[in-house]
Amino acid sequence: MRITPERTIEVSLKDKNITSAWDTDPGVVRTGLQHIVFVVDGKANIITTIVNGKLCDGGRYRVTGWSWFDPEINNVSGTGNFSIMPDFNGELKEIRIYNRYLTTSEAIGNYRAEFSNFK
């Protein structure tokens, strides 16, 4: 996981041979407490992003808010190493890795349940 030069948050999936990456829509990440969800559907080979309870739909930057990731990646189970870019200057309050993909409505529901007291 890293912050890109465009100030998006990017996640990379990697097995022994292949790397596939996806990032949030530009402009949706701001300073302060954030709720960012990358949903990786290993059956359909699709990755989507939900930031602060809103599906990243691509806006004017992309045709779609989802992307295919390389179907040759053999394992996206989260059993490998997790790393954050070496020069990350921030704080992660919590990271969750599920043993299945979440639906968009589940990710939005998690945001609403966790952040309803902060509005």
VMD Tcl script that builds the backbone (N, CA, C; Angstrom):
set m [mol new atoms 357]
animate dup $m
set s [atomselect $m all]
$s set {name element resname resid chain x y z} {
  {N N MET 1 A 0.859 -1.167 0.000}
  {CA C MET 1 A 0.000 0.000 0.000}
  {C C MET 1 A 0.904 1.228 0.000}
  {N N ARG 2 A 0.493 2.235 -0.785}
  {CA C ARG 2 A 1.315 3.448 -0.835}
  {C C ARG 2 A 0.449 4.642 -1.233}
  {N N ILE 3 A 0.982 5.830 -0.967}
  {CA C ILE 3 A 0.373 7.067 -1.439}
  {C C ILE 3 A 1.085 7.413 -2.739}
  {N N THR 4 A 0.326 7.643 -3.802}
  {CA C THR 4 A 0.912 7.921 -5.110}
  {C C THR 4 A 1.252 9.398 -5.242}
  {N N PRO 5 A 2.030 9.760 -6.246}
  {CA C PRO 5 A 2.308 11.187 -6.489}
  {C C PRO 5 A 1.035 11.995 -6.766}
  {N N GLU 6 A -0.023 11.336 -7.237}
  {CA C GLU 6 A -1.300 12.016 -7.487}
  {C C GLU 6 A -2.135 12.136 -6.214}
  {N N ARG 7 A -1.561 11.745 -5.082}
  {CA C ARG 7 A -2.214 11.792 -3.762}
  {C C ARG 7 A -3.426 10.860 -3.691}
  {N N THR 8 A -3.289 9.710 -4.329}
  {CA C THR 8 A -4.277 8.646 -4.174}
  {C C THR 8 A -3.657 7.564 -3.309}
  {N N ILE 9 A -4.464 6.632 -2.860}
  {CA C ILE 9 A -3.945 5.489 -2.118}
  {C C ILE 9 A -4.002 4.286 -3.048}
  {N N GLU 10 A -2.887 3.611 -3.180}
  {CA C GLU 10 A -2.773 2.480 -4.099}
  {C C GLU 10 A -2.502 1.205 -3.320}
  {N N VAL 11 A -3.120 0.127 -3.765}
  {CA C VAL 11 A -2.826 -1.194 -3.222}
  {C C VAL 11 A -2.284 -2.041 -4.371}
  {N N SER 12 A -1.276 -2.837 -4.068}
  {CA C SER 12 A -0.694 -3.745 -5.054}
  {C C SER 12 A -0.908 -5.171 -4.587}
  {N N LEU 13 A -1.319 -6.009 -5.515}
  {CA C LEU 13 A -1.451 -7.442 -5.258}
  {C C LEU 13 A -0.302 -8.120 -5.969}
  {N N LYS 14 A 0.359 -9.027 -5.282}
  {CA C LYS 14 A 1.541 -9.625 -5.867}
  {C C LYS 14 A 1.646 -11.080 -5.465}
  {N N ASP 15 A 1.958 -11.921 -6.441}
  {CA C ASP 15 A 2.373 -13.270 -6.106}
  {C C ASP 15 A 3.833 -13.402 -6.534}
  {N N LYS 16 A 4.319 -14.585 -6.729}
  {CA C LYS 16 A 5.742 -14.738 -7.047}
  {C C LYS 16 A 6.139 -14.096 -8.370}
  {N N ASN 17 A 5.204 -14.003 -9.325}
  {CA C ASN 17 A 5.573 -13.564 -10.667}
  {C C ASN 17 A 4.888 -12.294 -11.143}
  {N N ILE 18 A 3.733 -11.958 -10.615}
  {CA C ILE 18 A 2.908 -10.899 -11.189}
  {C C ILE 18 A 2.513 -9.890 -10.117}
  {N N THR 19 A 2.501 -8.612 -10.501}
  {CA C THR 19 A 2.013 -7.545 -9.633}
  {C C THR 19 A 0.883 -6.828 -10.352}
  {N N SER 20 A -0.204 -6.561 -9.646}
  {CA C SER 20 A -1.325 -5.804 -10.181}
  {C C SER 20 A -1.674 -4.740 -9.154}
  {N N ALA 21 A -1.910 -3.502 -9.604}
  {CA C ALA 21 A -2.155 -2.394 -8.669}
  {C C ALA 21 A -3.416 -1.631 -9.057}
  {N N TRP 22 A -4.030 -1.011 -8.050}
  {CA C TRP 22 A -5.222 -0.186 -8.251}
  {C C TRP 22 A -5.191 0.909 -7.203}
  {N N ASP 23 A -5.681 2.101 -7.573}
  {CA C ASP 23 A -5.692 3.180 -6.595}
  {C C ASP 23 A -7.055 3.851 -6.557}
  {N N THR 24 A -7.237 4.675 -5.550}
  {CA C THR 24 A -8.487 5.402 -5.375}
  {C C THR 24 A -8.615 6.455 -6.466}
  {N N ASP 25 A -9.808 6.975 -6.655}
  {CA C ASP 25 A -9.990 8.106 -7.566}
  {C C ASP 25 A -9.228 9.304 -7.009}
  {N N PRO 26 A -8.617 10.108 -7.861}
  {CA C PRO 26 A -7.940 11.318 -7.383}
  {C C PRO 26 A -8.924 12.257 -6.684}
  {N N GLY 27 A -8.471 12.861 -5.611}
  {CA C GLY 27 A -9.266 13.872 -4.926}
  {C C GLY 27 A -10.200 13.374 -3.842}
  {N N VAL 28 A -10.380 12.052 -3.714}
  {CA C VAL 28 A -11.316 11.579 -2.691}
  {C C VAL 28 A -10.659 11.406 -1.327}
  {N N VAL 29 A -9.347 11.234 -1.299}
  {CA C VAL 29 A -8.636 11.070 -0.040}
  {C C VAL 29 A -8.241 12.445 0.471}
  {N N ARG 30 A -8.513 12.689 1.722}
  {CA C ARG 30 A -8.182 13.977 2.330}
  {C C ARG 30 A -7.383 13.730 3.607}
  {N N THR 31 A -6.990 14.763 4.283}
  {CA C THR 31 A -6.268 14.588 5.539}
  {C C THR 31 A -7.259 14.224 6.627}
  {N N GLY 32 A -6.756 13.660 7.686}
  {CA C GLY 32 A -7.607 13.263 8.802}
  {C C GLY 32 A -8.016 11.806 8.700}
  {N N LEU 33 A -8.900 11.417 9.584}
  {CA C LEU 33 A -9.359 10.032 9.668}
  {C C LEU 33 A -10.133 9.644 8.412}
  {N N GLN 34 A -9.742 8.534 7.805}
  {CA C GLN 34 A -10.338 8.048 6.561}
  {C C GLN 34 A -10.790 6.602 6.731}
  {N N HIS 35 A -11.750 6.209 5.940}
  {CA C HIS 35 A -12.196 4.819 5.870}
  {C C HIS 35 A -12.046 4.400 4.414}
  {N N ILE 36 A -11.034 3.584 4.132}
  {CA C ILE 36 A -10.720 3.200 2.760}
  {C C ILE 36 A -10.802 1.683 2.652}
  {N N VAL 37 A -11.572 1.217 1.670}
  {CA C VAL 37 A -11.772 -0.213 1.478}
  {C C VAL 37 A -11.404 -0.571 0.043}
  {N N PHE 38 A -10.500 -1.522 -0.100}
  {CA C PHE 38 A -10.219 -2.131 -1.396}
  {C C PHE 38 A -10.895 -3.491 -1.384}
  {N N VAL 39 A -11.801 -3.710 -2.311}
  {CA C VAL 39 A -12.513 -4.982 -2.406}
  {C C VAL 39 A -11.903 -5.755 -3.566}
  {N N VAL 40 A -11.342 -6.902 -3.253}
  {CA C VAL 40 A -10.710 -7.756 -4.259}
  {C C VAL 40 A -11.556 -9.010 -4.396}
  {N N ASP 41 A -12.214 -9.138 -5.531}
  {CA C ASP 41 A -13.037 -10.305 -5.824}
  {C C ASP 41 A -12.200 -11.260 -6.657}
  {N N GLY 42 A -11.667 -12.280 -6.011}
  {CA C GLY 42 A -10.778 -13.223 -6.670}
  {C C GLY 42 A -11.469 -14.133 -7.666}
  {N N LYS 43 A -12.769 -14.294 -7.564}
  {CA C LYS 43 A -13.484 -15.138 -8.533}
  {C C LYS 43 A -13.702 -14.393 -9.836}
  {N N ALA 44 A -14.094 -13.131 -9.755}
  {CA C ALA 44 A -14.335 -12.334 -10.955}
  {C C ALA 44 A -13.092 -11.563 -11.392}
  {N N ASN 45 A -12.037 -11.573 -10.568}
  {CA C ASN 45 A -10.802 -10.823 -10.830}
  {C C ASN 45 A -11.065 -9.330 -10.988}
  {N N ILE 46 A -11.893 -8.800 -10.097}
  {CA C ILE 46 A -12.238 -7.379 -10.120}
  {C C ILE 46 A -11.830 -6.748 -8.795}
  {N N ILE 47 A -11.350 -5.516 -8.876}
  {CA C ILE 47 A -11.027 -4.753 -7.676}
  {C C ILE 47 A -11.765 -3.419 -7.726}
  {N N THR 48 A -12.381 -3.057 -6.603}
  {CA C THR 48 A -13.071 -1.776 -6.476}
  {C C THR 48 A -12.592 -1.089 -5.208}
  {N N THR 49 A -12.911 0.199 -5.105}
  {CA C THR 49 A -12.495 0.972 -3.942}
  {C C THR 49 A -13.681 1.775 -3.424}
  {N N ILE 50 A -13.852 1.768 -2.111}
  {CA C ILE 50 A -14.879 2.569 -1.449}
  {C C ILE 50 A -14.155 3.450 -0.439}
  {N N VAL 51 A -14.331 4.774 -0.555}
  {CA C VAL 51 A -13.670 5.726 0.338}
  {C C VAL 51 A -14.739 6.515 1.070}
  {N N ASN 52 A -14.682 6.471 2.389}
  {CA C ASN 52 A -15.621 7.204 3.243}
  {C C ASN 52 A -17.078 6.950 2.849}
  {N N GLY 53 A -17.382 5.679 2.617}
  {CA C GLY 53 A -18.755 5.283 2.330}
  {C C GLY 53 A -19.237 5.553 0.928}
  {N N LYS 54 A -18.334 5.917 0.012}
  {CA C LYS 54 A -18.729 6.205 -1.374}
  {C C LYS 54 A -17.884 5.377 -2.331}
  {N N LEU 55 A -18.563 4.708 -3.262}
  {CA C LEU 55 A -17.868 3.918 -4.269}
  {C C LEU 55 A -17.108 4.844 -5.206}
  {N N CYS 56 A -15.840 4.572 -5.408}
  {CA C CYS 56 A -15.064 5.324 -6.390}
  {C C CYS 56 A -15.528 4.862 -7.769}
  {N N ASP 57 A -16.163 5.771 -8.507}
  {CA C ASP 57 A -16.768 5.395 -9.790}
  {C C ASP 57 A -15.938 5.834 -10.989}
  {N N GLY 58 A -14.763 6.352 -10.743}
  {CA C GLY 58 A -13.903 6.790 -11.828}
  {C C GLY 58 A -14.014 8.272 -12.119}
  {N N GLY 59 A -15.210 8.846 -11.893}
  {CA C GLY 59 A -15.404 10.274 -12.141}
  {C C GLY 59 A -14.946 10.667 -13.527}
  {N N ARG 60 A -14.250 11.764 -13.621}
  {CA C ARG 60 A -13.750 12.215 -14.921}
  {C C ARG 60 A -12.369 11.640 -15.239}
  {N N TYR 61 A -11.845 10.817 -14.339}
  {CA C TYR 61 A -10.501 10.280 -14.502}
  {C C TYR 61 A -10.464 8.909 -15.171}
  {N N ARG 62 A -11.542 8.137 -15.008}
  {CA C ARG 62 A -11.589 6.780 -15.554}
  {C C ARG 62 A -12.974 6.505 -16.108}
  {N N VAL 63 A -13.043 5.556 -17.015}
  {CA C VAL 63 A -14.336 5.169 -17.572}
  {C C VAL 63 A -15.166 4.420 -16.534}
  {N N THR 64 A -14.517 3.602 -15.713}
  {CA C THR 64 A -15.217 2.835 -14.681}
  {C C THR 64 A -14.521 3.025 -13.340}
  {N N GLY 65 A -15.203 2.670 -12.282}
  {CA C GLY 65 A -14.625 2.738 -10.953}
  {C C GLY 65 A -14.058 1.408 -10.503}
  {N N TRP 66 A -14.036 0.446 -11.365}
  {CA C TRP 66 A -13.495 -0.877 -11.052}
  {C C TRP 66 A -12.465 -1.231 -12.108}
  {N N SER 67 A -11.706 -2.261 -11.830}
  {CA C SER 67 A -10.729 -2.717 -12.799}
  {C C SER 67 A -10.555 -4.218 -12.682}
  {N N TRP 68 A -10.196 -4.821 -13.791}
  {CA C TRP 68 A -9.761 -6.206 -13.760}
  {C C TRP 68 A -8.362 -6.228 -13.168}
  {N N PHE 69 A -8.049 -7.257 -12.420}
  {CA C PHE 69 A -6.645 -7.458 -12.102}
  {C C PHE 69 A -6.215 -8.745 -12.781}
  {N N ASP 70 A -4.938 -8.905 -12.919}
  {CA C ASP 70 A -4.390 -9.987 -13.718}
  {C C ASP 70 A -4.885 -11.345 -13.214}
  {N N PRO 71 A -5.592 -12.101 -14.053}
  {CA C PRO 71 A -6.118 -13.396 -13.622}
  {C C PRO 71 A -5.024 -14.436 -13.379}
  {N N GLU 72 A -3.802 -14.124 -13.798}
  {CA C GLU 72 A -2.690 -15.056 -13.578}
  {C C GLU 72 A -2.164 -14.994 -12.141}
  {N N ILE 73 A -2.600 -13.994 -11.371}
  {CA C ILE 73 A -2.212 -13.968 -9.960}
  {C C ILE 73 A -2.862 -15.174 -9.292}
  {N N ASN 74 A -2.052 -16.010 -8.698}
  {CA C ASN 74 A -2.544 -17.288 -8.181}
  {C C ASN 74 A -3.197 -17.198 -6.820}
  {N N ASN 75 A -2.823 -16.217 -5.993}
  {CA C ASN 75 A -3.303 -16.220 -4.619}
  {C C ASN 75 A -3.456 -14.789 -4.127}
  {N N VAL 76 A -4.686 -14.371 -3.864}
  {CA C VAL 76 A -4.943 -13.056 -3.268}
  {C C VAL 76 A -5.601 -13.234 -1.905}
  {N N SER 77 A -5.213 -14.278 -1.206}
  {CA C SER 77 A -5.856 -14.622 0.053}
  {C C SER 77 A -5.399 -13.764 1.221}
  {N N GLY 78 A -4.379 -12.944 1.034}
  {CA C GLY 78 A -3.895 -12.117 2.137}
  {C C GLY 78 A -2.974 -12.853 3.077}
  {N N THR 79 A -2.494 -14.029 2.684}
  {CA C THR 79 A -1.630 -14.800 3.562}
  {C C THR 79 A -0.162 -14.413 3.436}
  {N N GLY 80 A 0.161 -13.542 2.480}
  {CA C GLY 80 A 1.543 -13.115 2.288}
  {C C GLY 80 A 1.874 -11.924 3.159}
  {N N ASN 81 A 2.908 -11.210 2.773}
  {CA C ASN 81 A 3.346 -10.031 3.518}
  {C C ASN 81 A 2.485 -8.830 3.179}
  {N N PHE 82 A 2.276 -7.996 4.160}
  {CA C PHE 82 A 1.605 -6.712 3.967}
  {C C PHE 82 A 2.641 -5.649 4.237}
  {N N SER 83 A 2.771 -4.696 3.332}
  {CA C SER 83 A 3.752 -3.641 3.568}
  {C C SER 83 A 3.182 -2.296 3.179}
  {N N ILE 84 A 3.672 -1.294 3.849}
  {CA C ILE 84 A 3.323 0.092 3.567}
  {C C ILE 84 A 4.597 0.750 3.082}
  {N N MET 85 A 4.447 1.633 2.124}
  {CA C MET 85 A 5.629 2.278 1.552}
  {C C MET 85 A 6.578 2.728 2.662}
  {N N PRO 86 A 7.879 2.586 2.442}
  {CA C PRO 86 A 8.854 2.848 3.504}
  {C C PRO 86 A 8.808 4.254 4.072}
  {N N ASP 87 A 8.427 5.237 3.265}
  {CA C ASP 87 A 8.450 6.608 3.758}
  {C C ASP 87 A 7.066 7.095 4.183}
  {N N PHE 88 A 6.178 6.171 4.529}
  {CA C PHE 88 A 4.840 6.540 4.976}
  {C C PHE 88 A 4.939 7.382 6.235}
  {N N ASN 89 A 4.334 8.557 6.206}
  {CA C ASN 89 A 4.370 9.463 7.343}
  {C C ASN 89 A 2.931 9.697 7.787}
  {N N GLY 90 A 2.404 8.775 8.522}
  {CA C GLY 90 A 1.023 8.865 8.973}
  {C C GLY 90 A 0.743 7.792 9.999}
  {N N GLU 91 A -0.507 7.564 10.234}
  {CA C GLU 91 A -0.900 6.590 11.235}
  {C C GLU 91 A -2.038 5.750 10.687}
  {N N LEU 92 A -1.932 4.441 10.866}
  {CA C LEU 92 A -3.016 3.535 10.525}
  {C C LEU 92 A -3.690 3.119 11.815}
  {N N LYS 93 A -4.962 3.414 11.921}
  {CA C LYS 93 A -5.690 3.057 13.128}
  {C C LYS 93 A -6.038 1.575 13.130}
  {N N GLU 94 A -6.424 1.070 11.971}
  {CA C GLU 94 A -6.850 -0.320 11.905}
  {C C GLU 94 A -6.772 -0.810 10.467}
  {N N ILE 95 A -6.363 -2.050 10.295}
  {CA C ILE 95 A -6.393 -2.710 8.992}
  {C C ILE 95 A -7.129 -4.018 9.173}
  {N N ARG 96 A -8.048 -4.284 8.270}
  {CA C ARG 96 A -8.774 -5.554 8.293}
  {C C ARG 96 A -8.557 -6.269 6.972}
  {N N ILE 97 A -8.276 -7.531 7.058}
  {CA C ILE 97 A -8.192 -8.375 5.875}
  {C C ILE 97 A -9.177 -9.514 6.095}
  {N N TYR 98 A -10.144 -9.611 5.204}
  {CA C TYR 98 A -11.191 -10.619 5.327}
  {C C TYR 98 A -10.832 -11.850 4.505}
  {N N ASN 99 A -11.445 -12.974 4.840}
  {CA C ASN 99 A -11.203 -14.202 4.092}
  {C C ASN 99 A -12.180 -14.352 2.917}
  {N N ARG 100 A -12.888 -13.293 2.594}
  {CA C ARG 100 A -13.791 -13.249 1.445}
  {C C ARG 100 A -13.911 -11.797 1.014}
  {N N TYR 101 A -14.407 -11.574 -0.192}
  {CA C TYR 101 A -14.590 -10.189 -0.611}
  {C C TYR 101 A -15.867 -9.632 0.006}
  {N N LEU 102 A -15.863 -8.358 0.308}
  {CA C LEU 102 A -17.050 -7.676 0.816}
  {C C LEU 102 A -17.861 -7.135 -0.355}
  {N N THR 103 A -19.155 -7.064 -0.180}
  {CA C THR 103 A -19.961 -6.361 -1.167}
  {C C THR 103 A -19.796 -4.864 -0.913}
  {N N THR 104 A -20.137 -4.072 -1.906}
  {CA C THR 104 A -20.057 -2.617 -1.750}
  {C C THR 104 A -20.947 -2.162 -0.605}
  {N N SER 105 A -22.140 -2.735 -0.491}
  {CA C SER 105 A -23.049 -2.327 0.586}
  {C C SER 105 A -22.503 -2.708 1.959}
  {N N GLU 106 A -21.783 -3.816 2.069}
  {CA C GLU 106 A -21.153 -4.166 3.346}
  {C C GLU 106 A -20.074 -3.150 3.716}
  {N N ALA 107 A -19.271 -2.736 2.740}
  {CA C ALA 107 A -18.215 -1.753 3.001}
  {C C ALA 107 A -18.816 -0.410 3.416}
  {N N ILE 108 A -19.896 -0.007 2.754}
  {CA C ILE 108 A -20.565 1.244 3.112}
  {C C ILE 108 A -21.192 1.122 4.497}
  {N N GLY 109 A -21.800 -0.024 4.794}
  {CA C GLY 109 A -22.378 -0.258 6.117}
  {C C GLY 109 A -21.329 -0.217 7.214}
  {N N ASN 110 A -20.150 -0.782 6.965}
  {CA C ASN 110 A -19.059 -0.719 7.943}
  {C C ASN 110 A -18.645 0.721 8.198}
  {N N TYR 111 A -18.557 1.513 7.138}
  {CA C TYR 111 A -18.215 2.928 7.296}
  {C C TYR 111 A -19.261 3.629 8.148}
  {N N ARG 112 A -20.525 3.436 7.833}
  {CA C ARG 112 A -21.596 4.107 8.583}
  {C C ARG 112 A -21.608 3.674 10.041}
  {N N ALA 113 A -21.368 2.401 10.305}
  {CA C ALA 113 A -21.353 1.913 11.686}
  {C C ALA 113 A -20.179 2.485 12.472}
  {N N GLU 114 A -19.029 2.605 11.842}
  {CA C GLU 114 A -17.827 3.055 12.532}
  {C C GLU 114 A -17.717 4.565 12.628}
  {N N PHE 115 A -18.230 5.293 11.656}
  {CA C PHE 115 A -18.020 6.730 11.598}
  {C C PHE 115 A -19.259 7.554 11.924}
  {N N SER 116 A -20.359 6.911 12.253}
  {CA C SER 116 A -21.586 7.676 12.520}
  {C C SER 116 A -21.421 8.612 13.722}
  {N N ASN 117 A -20.561 8.300 14.648}
  {CA C ASN 117 A -20.354 9.150 15.832}
  {C C ASN 117 A -19.389 10.307 15.552}
  {N N PHE 118 A -18.694 10.286 14.397}
  {CA C PHE 118 A -17.697 11.301 14.107}
  {C C PHE 118 A -18.214 12.431 13.256}
  {N N LYS 119 A -19.451 12.379 12.813}
  {CA C LYS 119 A -20.004 13.421 11.915}
  {C C LYS 119 A -20.535 14.582 12.684}
}
mol reanalyze $m
mol bondsrecalc $m
mol representation Tube
mol addrep $m
